[in-house]
Amino acid sequence: MHARAITVKIAQTQSDTAIAHLETLIDELKMNKGLRDVYVLVDRARGELMTFTVWDSEEDLQASLGFAREAFGQISTMTVGDPVIKMMEVAIHESSVPA
């Protein structure tokens, strides 16, 4: 498995609007091959928003990168600076919820 974290600085007054917009893209995101999990995280006090996605393979992760860039482009008027994108292999994955 592989994961991608995208972090961006966001105006505190824009957090809810940006999250609501990203939520509208979830169904389209799910159409990308190999998606396992998606999280949208926010630290309102620090003005940071992060998406964290987990993919079956590195190929699936790479193939979905254009969609991720487009999604963050759509909220760029609410953010400060460019998103920071990190992609890594998942070394350990454990869930307390039965599959």
C-alpha positions in Angstrom: 0.0 0.0 0.0 1.0 3.6 -0.5 -0.2 6.9 1.0 -0.3 10.5 0.0 -0.5 13.5 2.4 -1.3 16.9 1.0 -1.0 19.8 3.4 -1.8 23.4 2.8 -2.1 26.6 4.9 -5.6 27.9 5.0 -7.3 31.1 6.3 -9.1 30.1 9.5 -12.3 31.7 8.2 -12.1 29.5 5.1 -11.6 26.1 6.7 -15.3 25.0 6.7 -15.8 26.2 3.1 -12.8 24.3 1.9 -13.8 21.2 3.7 -17.3 21.4 2.3 -15.9 21.7 -1.2 -13.5 18.8 -0.8 -16.4 16.7 0.5 -18.3 17.3 -2.7 -15.4 15.6 -4.6 -15.4 12.4 -2.5 -17.6 10.4 -4.9 -15.5 11.3 -7.8 -12.3 10.5 -5.8 -13.8 7.0 -5.1 -13.9 6.3 -8.8 -10.0 6.3 -8.9 -8.7 2.7 -9.0 -7.1 1.4 -5.8 -8.4 4.0 -3.3 -8.7 2.4 0.2 -9.2 5.3 2.6 -9.5 9.1 2.5 -9.2 11.5 5.5 -9.6 15.3 5.5 -7.9 16.7 8.6 -7.9 20.3 9.9 -6.0 22.2 12.5 -8.1 25.3 12.8 -5.7 26.9 15.4 -2.7 26.6 13.1 -4.6 27.2 9.9 -3.6 23.9 8.3 -5.7 21.5 6.2 -4.5 18.0 5.1 -5.9 15.2 3.0 -4.5 11.8 3.6 -5.3 9.0 1.2 -4.3 5.3 1.1 -3.9 3.4 -2.1 -3.5 -0.3 -3.1 -0.3 0.4 -5.1 2.2 3.0 -6.0 0.8 3.0 -9.5 -2.7 3.8 -8.3 -1.4 6.6 -6.1 0.6 8.1 -9.0 -2.4 7.7 -11.4 -4.6 9.7 -9.0 -2.1 12.6 -8.5 -3.7 14.7 -11.3 -7.1 14.5 -9.6 -5.5 15.6 -6.2 -3.8 18.6 -7.8 -7.1 19.6 -9.5 -9.0 19.3 -6.2 -6.5 21.6 -4.4 -6.5 23.9 -7.4 -10.3 24.3 -6.8 -9.7 25.6 -3.3 -6.6 27.7 -4.0 -8.5 31.0 -3.4 -9.0 29.8 0.2 -5.4 28.8 0.8 -2.0 30.5 1.3 0.9 29.2 -0.8 1.2 25.9 -2.6 0.2 22.6 -1.2 3.0 20.3 0.1 2.6 16.8 -1.3 4.3 13.8 0.3 3.9 10.2 -1.0 5.1 7.2 1.0 4.9 3.5 1.2 2.6 2.2 4.1 4.9 0.1 6.3 2.3 -0.9 8.9 -1.4 -0.7 8.6 -3.6 -1.9 11.4 -7.3 -1.2 12.0 -9.4 -1.9 15.1 -12.4 -2.2 12.9 -13.0 -5.7 11.4 -12.8 -5.9 7.6 
